Amino acid sequence: MAGTFSQIYIQVVFAVKSRANLIKPEWEEQLYKYITGILRNNQQKMLAINGMPDHIHFFFGMKPSCCLSDLVRETKKSSTDFIKDSRFTGGRFNWQDGYGAFSYSQSQIDNVIRYIMNQKNHHKKKSFKEEYMDLLDKFRIKYEERFLFDWIQ
């Protein structure tokens, strides 16, 4: 019997528009569960999700039939609607345009999960901007800083 076999592990990172600190501890767990449901409904396997008030990371096992850009677009749109419908923020909520996506091997899974689950402690030492640019550099992704997120100074 012929089949398709793959091991594709992706970490996705995206930020709240203008990097506003809108994701509150009181409802972040509900948001993470909702996003996990979006991935599950798209037949993807969530391995870890966590973040900060201004951005999130999620790490998942991706099926080869998945179109990453479509999945991220749906995740951002549906989670924005969920946040607005739940009235978690007093005003408007949007994710910033763009995202980072980084691939990992089987041997790196545990380290990436630990990294994502340790976001709160990690960001005591490093800003999101530093973290994001470090990821881009680590993965040798060429970029111009002016085309990255709208950074709050």
C-alpha positions in Angstrom: 0.0 0.0 0.0 1.5 3.3 -1.1 1.4 6.3 1.3 2.9 9.7 2.1 5.2 9.8 5.0 6.7 13.0 6.4 8.1 14.8 9.5 7.5 18.5 9.2 7.7 20.6 12.4 7.1 24.3 12.2 7.3 27.1 14.7 5.1 30.1 13.8 5.5 33.5 15.5 3.3 36.6 15.0 2.6 39.8 16.9 -0.4 41.9 17.9 -0.8 44.9 15.6 1.6 47.7 16.6 2.9 45.3 19.2 0.3 46.5 21.6 0.2 44.5 24.9 -3.4 43.3 24.4 -3.2 39.6 25.2 -4.1 39.5 28.9 -3.3 36.6 31.4 -7.0 36.3 32.2 -7.9 35.1 28.7 -4.7 34.0 27.1 -5.3 30.3 27.9 -8.7 30.5 26.1 -7.0 32.0 23.1 -4.4 29.3 23.0 -7.1 26.6 23.2 -9.0 28.3 20.4 -5.9 28.4 18.2 -5.2 24.8 19.0 -8.7 24.0 17.8 -8.1 25.8 14.6 -5.0 23.7 13.9 -6.8 20.5 14.9 -9.7 21.3 12.6 -7.2 21.6 9.8 -5.7 18.2 10.7 -2.5 19.6 12.1 -1.0 18.6 15.5 -0.3 21.3 18.0 2.9 20.6 20.0 3.2 23.8 22.0 1.6 27.3 22.2 2.5 30.2 24.4 3.4 33.9 24.2 3.5 37.3 25.7 1.0 40.1 25.8 2.2 41.3 22.4 3.0 38.1 20.5 2.5 34.4 20.3 4.5 31.3 19.3 3.1 28.0 18.3 4.8 24.8 17.2 3.1 22.1 15.3 3.5 19.0 13.2 2.5 19.9 9.7 1.0 17.5 7.2 2.5 17.9 3.7 -0.9 18.7 2.2 -1.1 21.8 4.4 -0.5 25.2 2.9 1.3 27.2 5.7 0.2 30.6 4.5 -3.4 29.6 4.3 -3.2 28.0 7.8 -1.7 31.2 9.3 -4.2 33.4 7.6 -7.1 31.4 8.9 -5.6 31.2 12.4 -5.1 35.0 12.5 -8.5 35.8 11.1 -10.5 33.3 13.2 -8.6 34.1 16.4 -9.2 37.9 15.8 -12.9 37.2 15.4 -12.8 35.0 18.6 -11.1 37.8 20.6 -13.6 40.4 19.3 -16.7 38.2 19.8 -15.5 37.4 23.3 -15.0 41.1 24.1 -11.6 40.3 25.6 -10.3 43.7 24.7 -12.0 47.0 25.3 -11.5 48.1 21.7 -10.1 46.9 18.4 -7.8 43.9 18.1 -5.8 42.8 15.1 -2.7 40.8 14.4 0.1 42.5 12.6 0.7 41.6 8.9 3.2 38.9 8.4 4.7 36.2 10.5 7.8 34.1 11.0 7.9 30.4 10.3 10.8 28.2 11.2 11.3 24.5 10.5 12.9 22.0 12.9 14.1 18.4 12.9 12.8 15.6 15.0 15.8 15.9 17.4 14.9 19.5 18.2 11.3 19.0 19.2 11.8 18.9 23.0 14.0 22.0 22.9 11.6 24.0 20.9 8.7 23.0 23.1 10.7 24.0 26.2 11.6 27.3 24.6 8.0 28.1 23.7 6.6 27.1 27.1 9.3 29.2 28.8 8.4 32.4 27.0 7.5 34.4 30.2 11.0 33.8 31.7 12.8 34.1 28.4 11.4 37.6 27.9 12.7 38.8 31.2 16.1 38.9 29.5 15.3 39.5 25.9 12.8 41.7 24.0 10.6 40.4 21.3 12.5 42.3 18.7 15.8 40.8 19.9 14.2 37.3 19.9 12.6 37.7 16.5 15.8 39.0 14.9 17.8 36.2 16.5 15.5 33.7 15.0 15.8 35.3 11.6 19.6 35.3 11.9 19.8 31.7 13.3 17.8 30.5 10.3 19.8 32.7 7.9 16.8 34.5 6.6 17.7 37.7 4.9 15.6 40.7 5.9 15.5 44.5 6.1 14.6 45.7 9.5 12.3 48.4 8.2 10.1 45.6 6.6 9.7 43.7 9.9 7.0 44.4 12.4 6.0 48.0 13.4 8.2 48.1 16.5 7.1 50.2 19.5 10.1 52.2 20.8 
